[in-house]
């Protein structure tokens, strides 16, 4: 079984491209993927900074081509920016590198903000969605389980998660560079998800008291507002709320912007020149990029936050050295499990072949021995025990060697020596006289019709 990962992230594609591929419900897309003959299992991971699809397959090249087509035909919403080639924005990883990448993502080593705590929860949500729609099976299920365990080890054994930093925290730090103080400012947060909640916590810690939360579902806005002593509003109230909002932070799902240039221009007129700091964390973007052309508006999106994140990452980057060692160890462990899994068909076929020969010989020989039922059962039990003991050492060795990189050689040799890919009669040998002459042994190995000798 092979693993193939195709995706884009904040390093390979700008936000103007990534927002065209944002996926809210992965189930329909996953159903189409696993219906393809070249793809066995699939997990689709979509966040504000990445969209990735990981699959297990028996045909790696065919799966890679299918995934490229999947991005272009199934995930892409609208036209890409002029001059943009999708192929230039995608990266492709196979087998070991795909495993390593998944473990690094789960451990937040590959994040825009190194050590952010949200990424693991988002990956778990992606895994659950794949399981619920039947797209995730044994291989990717095991891979996801090890990714979660790797992330926990990284957080437990390194300092990468000390003083956790989120994208929302970085956004508030950026606002701090514009305003010297927050206690006299008012903020409008559009959305009511985890990112907005984190931003609320960060703004409160900076002394901000005047906070309003606007959301499509007013009940959710009220729930969040109550916890943070804020005000709850509906999206239809945004034009009015903008007039006295100094900080605007948006992160809400949807197909188009919730804040247009016209709406912001009207609010600026009412504010009489007082500046507005706007941070758009939505993917697709929640704020019309044309807003940036207005005077007295400071608009930042996810791509703008990357520079601030880099400045805050140096200390965490030192911890990533230890984290990378953990990822490498866990990758090796998973590779051993995957290799051992390849031994299962050979072990099963070898046991099946041996047991088929045993049963055929018992069926042919027992009637000629004149034994009663108890004696017949005793001979059959003895035959089973002999086969089990003969198979024990080679099967144990196959399992053990299969965990090593060169273990595939043992599997191929076993299949050749025991003729596991041949017809049973051809593999066992159909000429008992040839065996008798060469080995001096009785028995009709290949299902021939000679007598059973003592």
Secondary structure, DSSP 8 states (H G I E B T S, - for coil): -EEEEEEEETTTS-HHHHGGG--S--HHHHHHHHTSTT-SEEEEEE-SSEEEEEEEES-HHHHHHHHHHHIIIII--S---TT--HHHH-EEEEHHHHHHHHHHHHTTSSSSSTT-SHHHHHHHHHHHHHHHTT---HHHHHHHHHHHHHHHHHHHHSSTTTT---HHHHHHHHHHHH-S-STT-EEEEE--SHHHHHHHHHHHHTT--EEEEEESSHHHHHHHHHHTT-EEEEGGGHHHHHTT-SEEEE----SS-SB-HHHHHHHHHHHTT--EEEEE--SS-SB-GGGGGSTTEEEEEHHHHHHHHHHH-HHHHHHHHHHHHHHHHHHHHHHHHHHHHHHHHHHHHHHHHHHHHHHHHHHHHGGGTT--HHHHHHHHHHHHHHHHHHHHHHHHHHHHHHTSTTHHHHHHHHHHHTTTTS-HHHHH-S-HHHHHHHH---S-TTS-------
